[in-house]
Amino acid sequence: MGTLFEHNQIYEMVGGSSTFHNLATHFYELVQNDELLIFMYPKKLDMAIHKLALFLIQKFGGPDEYRPLRGHPQMRRRHFEFPIDSEARNRWLSHMLIALDKVGIDSNHKARFTLEEYFSWMSTHMINKS
């Protein structure tokens, strides 16, 4: 996966922890109204928002707070119990891209390409059903 920037540079480029917390919040605002995806998440989304934000912060160069809390991310394994097909993947990715827009990481932002590339790759990697 070739990227425009190293993942560890993105954290500072987009504004640090607050940007990733806002991104996770906006993402889950969309997911909570999505009948195709919501069953994969707990009824109370506060902890899901927190865990996603910490994962993204760590992934993109911020403080390492996710791993001490949750261990290795193992995203595919953690989600394998849920049937994820290309429709679910596309819906997930669409919500994440809208969330990027809502936090102000527009398509002209230098880091946007790297974030989109990662989210596209990760969402495709999560597919476990045809």
FIBANU-297495 format. One record per residue (C-alpha): residue in three letters; chain; x, y, z. Coordinates in steps of 0.001 Angstrom, whole numbers. Each point is the difference from the previous one (the first is absolute). Example, Ala and Ser with C-alpha at 12.3 -4.5 7.8 and 13.67 -1.06 7.14 Angstrom:
// residues 2
<kolfi><rest>ALA</rest><kette>A</kette><x>12300</x><y>-4500</y><z>7800</z></kolfi>
<kolfi><rest>SER</rest><kette>A</kette><x>1370</x><y>3440</y><z>-660</z></kolfi>
***
This chain:
// residues 130
<kolfi><rest>MET</rest><kette>A</kette><x>0</x><y>0</y><z>0</z></kolfi>
<kolfi><rest>GLY</rest><kette>A</kette><x>1863</x><y>3061</y><z>-1221</z></kolfi>
<kolfi><rest>THR</rest><kette>A</kette><x>-840</x><y>3199</y><z>1813</z></kolfi>
<kolfi><rest>LEU</rest><kette>A</kette><x>657</x><y>3653</y><z>-615</z></kolfi>
<kolfi><rest>PHE</rest><kette>A</kette><x>1100</x><y>424</y><z>3621</z></kolfi>
<kolfi><rest>GLU</rest><kette>A</kette><x>1151</x><y>-2382</y><z>2667</z></kolfi>
<kolfi><rest>HIS</rest><kette>A</kette><x>-2871</x><y>-891</y><z>2312</z></kolfi>
<kolfi><rest>ASN</rest><kette>A</kette><x>1906</x><y>1438</y><z>2955</z></kolfi>
<kolfi><rest>GLN</rest><kette>A</kette><x>-65</x><y>3483</y><z>-1576</z></kolfi>
<kolfi><rest>ILE</rest><kette>A</kette><x>-3770</x><y>209</y><z>-362</z></kolfi>
<kolfi><rest>TYR</rest><kette>A</kette><x>-811</x><y>520</y><z>3693</z></kolfi>
<kolfi><rest>GLU</rest><kette>A</kette><x>1600</x><y>3439</y><z>146</z></kolfi>
<kolfi><rest>MET</rest><kette>A</kette><x>-1017</x><y>973</y><z>-3538</z></kolfi>
<kolfi><rest>VAL</rest><kette>A</kette><x>-3720</x><y>-327</y><z>747</z></kolfi>
<kolfi><rest>GLY</rest><kette>A</kette><x>2</x><y>1636</y><z>3415</z></kolfi>
<kolfi><rest>GLY</rest><kette>A</kette><x>706</x><y>-2789</y><z>2471</z></kolfi>
<kolfi><rest>SER</rest><kette>A</kette><x>-2265</x><y>-1866</y><z>2402</z></kolfi>
<kolfi><rest>SER</rest><kette>A</kette><x>-3002</x><y>2309</y><z>-201</z></kolfi>
<kolfi><rest>THR</rest><kette>A</kette><x>-291</x><y>-559</y><z>-3756</z></kolfi>
<kolfi><rest>PHE</rest><kette>A</kette><x>-44</x><y>-3781</y><z>413</z></kolfi>
<kolfi><rest>HIS</rest><kette>A</kette><x>-2517</x><y>174</y><z>2851</z></kolfi>
<kolfi><rest>ASN</rest><kette>A</kette><x>-2224</x><y>2204</y><z>-2178</z></kolfi>
<kolfi><rest>LEU</rest><kette>A</kette><x>477</x><y>-2356</y><z>-2941</z></kolfi>
<kolfi><rest>ALA</rest><kette>A</kette><x>-1102</x><y>-2994</y><z>2082</z></kolfi>
<kolfi><rest>THR</rest><kette>A</kette><x>-2985</x><y>1935</y><z>1363</z></kolfi>
<kolfi><rest>HIS</rest><kette>A</kette><x>-1192</x><y>1074</y><z>-3450</z></kolfi>
<kolfi><rest>PHE</rest><kette>A</kette><x>546</x><y>-3506</y><z>-1369</z></kolfi>
<kolfi><rest>TYR</rest><kette>A</kette><x>-2129</x><y>-1607</y><z>2708</z></kolfi>
<kolfi><rest>GLU</rest><kette>A</kette><x>-2724</x><y>2628</y><z>-409</z></kolfi>
<kolfi><rest>LEU</rest><kette>A</kette><x>-419</x><y>-1389</y><z>-3509</z></kolfi>
<kolfi><rest>VAL</rest><kette>A</kette><x>359</x><y>-3655</y><z>1017</z></kolfi>
<kolfi><rest>GLN</rest><kette>A</kette><x>-2627</x><y>243</y><z>2735</z></kolfi>
<kolfi><rest>ASN</rest><kette>A</kette><x>-2647</x><y>655</y><z>-2666</z></kolfi>
<kolfi><rest>ASP</rest><kette>A</kette><x>1225</x><y>-2662</y><z>-2408</z></kolfi>
<kolfi><rest>GLU</rest><kette>A</kette><x>-2012</x><y>-3217</y><z>283</z></kolfi>
<kolfi><rest>LEU</rest><kette>A</kette><x>2590</x><y>-1959</y><z>-1953</z></kolfi>
<kolfi><rest>LEU</rest><kette>A</kette><x>2871</x><y>854</y><z>2362</z></kolfi>
<kolfi><rest>ILE</rest><kette>A</kette><x>-1396</x><y>863</y><z>3418</z></kolfi>
<kolfi><rest>PHE</rest><kette>A</kette><x>-401</x><y>-3633</y><z>1104</z></kolfi>
<kolfi><rest>MET</rest><kette>A</kette><x>3799</x><y>-312</y><z>64</z></kolfi>
<kolfi><rest>TYR</rest><kette>A</kette><x>307</x><y>2640</y><z>2705</z></kolfi>
<kolfi><rest>PRO</rest><kette>A</kette><x>-1086</x><y>220</y><z>3633</z></kolfi>
<kolfi><rest>LYS</rest><kette>A</kette><x>-3225</x><y>1824</y><z>846</z></kolfi>
<kolfi><rest>LYS</rest><kette>A</kette><x>1966</x><y>2670</y><z>1859</z></kolfi>
<kolfi><rest>LEU</rest><kette>A</kette><x>2560</x><y>1367</y><z>-2409</z></kolfi>
<kolfi><rest>ASP</rest><kette>A</kette><x>2097</x><y>2043</y><z>2448</z></kolfi>
<kolfi><rest>MET</rest><kette>A</kette><x>2609</x><y>-2709</y><z>492</z></kolfi>
<kolfi><rest>ALA</rest><kette>A</kette><x>37</x><y>-861</y><z>-3721</z></kolfi>
<kolfi><rest>ILE</rest><kette>A</kette><x>671</x><y>3661</y><z>-803</z></kolfi>
<kolfi><rest>HIS</rest><kette>A</kette><x>2780</x><y>123</y><z>2578</z></kolfi>
<kolfi><rest>LYS</rest><kette>A</kette><x>1646</x><y>-3224</y><z>-1231</z></kolfi>
<kolfi><rest>LEU</rest><kette>A</kette><x>-154</x><y>1046</y><z>-3661</z></kolfi>
<kolfi><rest>ALA</rest><kette>A</kette><x>1498</x><y>3395</y><z>806</z></kolfi>
<kolfi><rest>LEU</rest><kette>A</kette><x>2834</x><y>-1578</y><z>2011</z></kolfi>
<kolfi><rest>PHE</rest><kette>A</kette><x>674</x><y>-2529</y><z>-2775</z></kolfi>
<kolfi><rest>LEU</rest><kette>A</kette><x>177</x><y>2714</y><z>-2663</z></kolfi>
<kolfi><rest>ILE</rest><kette>A</kette><x>2124</x><y>2264</y><z>2203</z></kolfi>
<kolfi><rest>GLN</rest><kette>A</kette><x>2517</x><y>-2791</y><z>513</z></kolfi>
<kolfi><rest>LYS</rest><kette>A</kette><x>-136</x><y>-1151</y><z>-3625</z></kolfi>
<kolfi><rest>PHE</rest><kette>A</kette><x>724</x><y>3448</y><z>-1351</z></kolfi>
<kolfi><rest>GLY</rest><kette>A</kette><x>2827</x><y>1047</y><z>2313</z></kolfi>
<kolfi><rest>GLY</rest><kette>A</kette><x>-1560</x><y>1137</y><z>3267</z></kolfi>
<kolfi><rest>PRO</rest><kette>A</kette><x>464</x><y>-1349</y><z>3503</z></kolfi>
<kolfi><rest>ASP</rest><kette>A</kette><x>-91</x><y>-3771</y><z>466</z></kolfi>
<kolfi><rest>GLU</rest><kette>A</kette><x>-3118</x><y>-262</y><z>2167</z></kolfi>
<kolfi><rest>TYR</rest><kette>A</kette><x>-1972</x><y>-2584</y><z>-1982</z></kolfi>
<kolfi><rest>ARG</rest><kette>A</kette><x>2383</x><y>-2935</y><z>368</z></kolfi>
<kolfi><rest>PRO</rest><kette>A</kette><x>269</x><y>175</y><z>3820</z></kolfi>
<kolfi><rest>LEU</rest><kette>A</kette><x>-3806</x><y>102</y><z>188</z></kolfi>
<kolfi><rest>ARG</rest><kette>A</kette><x>-884</x><y>-2600</y><z>-2665</z></kolfi>
<kolfi><rest>GLY</rest><kette>A</kette><x>3184</x><y>-1804</y><z>-1037</z></kolfi>
<kolfi><rest>HIS</rest><kette>A</kette><x>889</x><y>-534</y><z>-3640</z></kolfi>
<kolfi><rest>PRO</rest><kette>A</kette><x>-2811</x><y>1387</y><z>-2182</z></kolfi>
<kolfi><rest>GLN</rest><kette>A</kette><x>-740</x><y>-3293</y><z>-1827</z></kolfi>
<kolfi><rest>MET</rest><kette>A</kette><x>-2835</x><y>1802</y><z>-1784</z></kolfi>
<kolfi><rest>ARG</rest><kette>A</kette><x>-965</x><y>-2803</y><z>-2348</z></kolfi>
<kolfi><rest>ARG</rest><kette>A</kette><x>-97</x><y>-2541</y><z>2820</z></kolfi>
<kolfi><rest>ARG</rest><kette>A</kette><x>-2005</x><y>2323</y><z>2261</z></kolfi>
<kolfi><rest>HIS</rest><kette>A</kette><x>-2637</x><y>443</y><z>-2719</z></kolfi>
<kolfi><rest>PHE</rest><kette>A</kette><x>-27</x><y>-3499</y><z>-1467</z></kolfi>
<kolfi><rest>GLU</rest><kette>A</kette><x>-3193</x><y>-994</y><z>1850</z></kolfi>
<kolfi><rest>PHE</rest><kette>A</kette><x>-1900</x><y>2549</y><z>-2089</z></kolfi>
<kolfi><rest>PRO</rest><kette>A</kette><x>-829</x><y>-722</y><z>-3646</z></kolfi>
<kolfi><rest>ILE</rest><kette>A</kette><x>1711</x><y>2773</y><z>-1951</z></kolfi>
<kolfi><rest>ASP</rest><kette>A</kette><x>-604</x><y>36</y><z>-3731</z></kolfi>
<kolfi><rest>SER</rest><kette>A</kette><x>848</x><y>2599</y><z>-2643</z></kolfi>
<kolfi><rest>GLU</rest><kette>A</kette><x>-3231</x><y>1910</y><z>671</z></kolfi>
<kolfi><rest>ALA</rest><kette>A</kette><x>837</x><y>328</y><z>3716</z></kolfi>
<kolfi><rest>ARG</rest><kette>A</kette><x>3568</x><y>960</y><z>-920</z></kolfi>
<kolfi><rest>ASN</rest><kette>A</kette><x>-1175</x><y>2684</y><z>-2404</z></kolfi>
<kolfi><rest>ARG</rest><kette>A</kette><x>-2472</x><y>1406</y><z>2527</z></kolfi>
<kolfi><rest>TRP</rest><kette>A</kette><x>2680</x><y>59</y><z>2731</z></kolfi>
<kolfi><rest>LEU</rest><kette>A</kette><x>2454</x><y>1750</y><z>-2303</z></kolfi>
<kolfi><rest>SER</rest><kette>A</kette><x>-2609</x><y>2519</y><z>-1118</z></kolfi>
<kolfi><rest>HIS</rest><kette>A</kette><x>-745</x><y>924</y><z>3623</z></kolfi>
<kolfi><rest>MET</rest><kette>A</kette><x>3698</x><y>384</y><z>749</z></kolfi>
<kolfi><rest>LEU</rest><kette>A</kette><x>551</x><y>2258</y><z>-3015</z></kolfi>
<kolfi><rest>ILE</rest><kette>A</kette><x>-2971</x><y>2165</y><z>1008</z></kolfi>
<kolfi><rest>ALA</rest><kette>A</kette><x>1449</x><y>186</y><z>3522</z></kolfi>
<kolfi><rest>LEU</rest><kette>A</kette><x>3331</x><y>1168</y><z>-1489</z></kolfi>
<kolfi><rest>ASP</rest><kette>A</kette><x>-1900</x><y>2796</y><z>-1733</z></kolfi>
<kolfi><rest>LYS</rest><kette>A</kette><x>-1800</x><y>940</y><z>3228</z></kolfi>
<kolfi><rest>VAL</rest><kette>A</kette><x>3244</x><y>421</y><z>1929</z></kolfi>
<kolfi><rest>GLY</rest><kette>A</kette><x>1400</x><y>2191</y><z>-2746</z></kolfi>
<kolfi><rest>ILE</rest><kette>A</kette><x>2439</x><y>-2394</y><z>-1615</z></kolfi>
<kolfi><rest>ASP</rest><kette>A</kette><x>-1058</x><y>862</y><z>-3515</z></kolfi>
<kolfi><rest>SER</rest><kette>A</kette><x>1158</x><y>-1622</y><z>-3197</z></kolfi>
<kolfi><rest>ASN</rest><kette>A</kette><x>2643</x><y>2713</y><z>-479</z></kolfi>
<kolfi><rest>HIS</rest><kette>A</kette><x>1645</x><y>-671</y><z>3363</z></kolfi>
<kolfi><rest>LYS</rest><kette>A</kette><x>3431</x><y>-1579</y><z>-392</z></kolfi>
<kolfi><rest>ALA</rest><kette>A</kette><x>-767</x><y>-2791</y><z>2482</z></kolfi>
<kolfi><rest>ARG</rest><kette>A</kette><x>-3425</x><y>-876</y><z>-1449</z></kolfi>
<kolfi><rest>PHE</rest><kette>A</kette><x>1438</x><y>-2320</y><z>-2657</z></kolfi>
<kolfi><rest>THR</rest><kette>A</kette><x>1829</x><y>-2082</y><z>2610</z></kolfi>
<kolfi><rest>LEU</rest><kette>A</kette><x>-3058</x><y>-241</y><z>2262</z></kolfi>
<kolfi><rest>GLU</rest><kette>A</kette><x>-2292</x><y>-942</y><z>-2887</z></kolfi>
<kolfi><rest>GLU</rest><kette>A</kette><x>2490</x><y>-2574</y><z>-1250</z></kolfi>
<kolfi><rest>TYR</rest><kette>A</kette><x>244</x><y>-1587</y><z>3450</z></kolfi>
<kolfi><rest>PHE</rest><kette>A</kette><x>-3771</x><y>-52</y><z>585</z></kolfi>
<kolfi><rest>SER</rest><kette>A</kette><x>-586</x><y>-1456</y><z>-3449</z></kolfi>
<kolfi><rest>TRP</rest><kette>A</kette><x>2590</x><y>-2718</y><z>570</z></kolfi>
<kolfi><rest>MET</rest><kette>A</kette><x>-1188</x><y>-799</y><z>3537</z></kolfi>
<kolfi><rest>SER</rest><kette>A</kette><x>-3683</x><y>-169</y><z>-952</z></kolfi>
<kolfi><rest>THR</rest><kette>A</kette><x>809</x><y>-2354</y><z>-2872</z></kolfi>
<kolfi><rest>HIS</rest><kette>A</kette><x>2168</x><y>-2109</y><z>2318</z></kolfi>
<kolfi><rest>MET</rest><kette>A</kette><x>-2988</x><y>-429</y><z>2337</z></kolfi>
<kolfi><rest>ILE</rest><kette>A</kette><x>-2187</x><y>-1708</y><z>-2634</z></kolfi>
<kolfi><rest>ASN</rest><kette>A</kette><x>-675</x><y>-3557</y><z>1106</z></kolfi>
<kolfi><rest>LYS</rest><kette>A</kette><x>-3113</x><y>-904</y><z>-1996</z></kolfi>
<kolfi><rest>SER</rest><kette>A</kette><x>-707</x><y>10</y><z>-3735</z></kolfi>
***
